[in-house]
Amino acid sequence: MLPSGQARLFVGDAATKLRENGFINVVIVRHDEQLIGVSVTDIESTDVPVRYLRPGAKPNTSPIVGIWVEGEYLCAQHWDGFLSRLDAITLELVTQEFTK
């Protein structure tokens, strides 16, 4: 559980629909049942450096296969070896690193 609500990971057709509409496959369901998506464009346009990649590399937005809460962060493991940490309240990308 996050301060902003509950994180839900979507796979399959639901994940595809989210991606087609510009969102990653994690959605926050707020306490008032409002849905909050995380925009692919917002992640890609951030200036957060990606650890262990060349300077200037864009943050990765590949499908997410696992999520968990770690302190003040929602952590997301991407399919192709990246780990993202999103602020648990604002859902903004805070850090990302290549883990493979």
N, C-alpha and C positions, 0 to 999 in steps of 0.2 A: 504494500500500500504506500502511495506517495501522498505528500501533503495536498496535492492537487486532485487526487482521486486514485483510481486503480488503472495500472498499465495492462493492456491486452495486446498480445502478439497474434497476428493473423498470418495464416499460411494458405497456400492453394489459391482458389479462385478469389477469395476475399483479398488476399495480398496483391493479386494481379489488378483487381479493381482499384485498390488504393493507389497503386503505382501509376495506373492509367490516369488517375485524377491528381497526380502530383504529390503523393504522400508516401512516406516509408510505411512499412507494414506493422507499425506500433501505434496504437491509439490510446489516449487517456480518457477514461470514463469518469467524469467529475462526479462529486457527491450529489449534484443536482441532476445527474443523468446526461448532461451535455457532453458531447464528444469533442475531443481536441486532437487534431492530427498534427504531425510533424512534417513540414513541407520539405521536399527534396531540394527545391530552389533555395530555401533558407539555409540548409546545410551546405550546399555547394558554394553559396556566395559568401560564407563566413571566411574570415581571415585566420581562423584557428590553424596553426601548423600541424601537420600530420607527422608524428614522431616516427623515425626510422625510414622516412622517404625523403626524396630530394626536396630542397627548399622550394616553395611555391606550388607543391602538389595540392590538388583540390581534395577536400575531404570526400571520403567514400560514402556512397549511398546504396550499396548493394543490399539485397534482402537480409533481414535480421533473422537469426535462428535461435537466439536466446536472449532473455532479459532478466535483470535482477536489480535490486536496490542496494546501493553501497553508500551508506552515510547520506549525504545530500545529493547523490547522483542516481540517475537511472542509467544503468550500464546496458549496452547492447552489443552483442557479438554478431558480427556480420558473416555472411556465408563465405566470403573470400578472404578471411583472415584479419579483419580490422576490429578493433574494440573502440566503441564510442562511449563517452560519458556526457550525458545531458543533465543540465540543471533540473532538479526534481520539481521545481516550482515553475520556472519559465519555459522549460523544455528546450532551451537553447544549447547548442553544441558547446561544450567546455573544452574537451580534449578528445583527440583521436590518435590511435597508434596502430601501426602494422604489427601483427603478432606472429605471423608465420615465419 
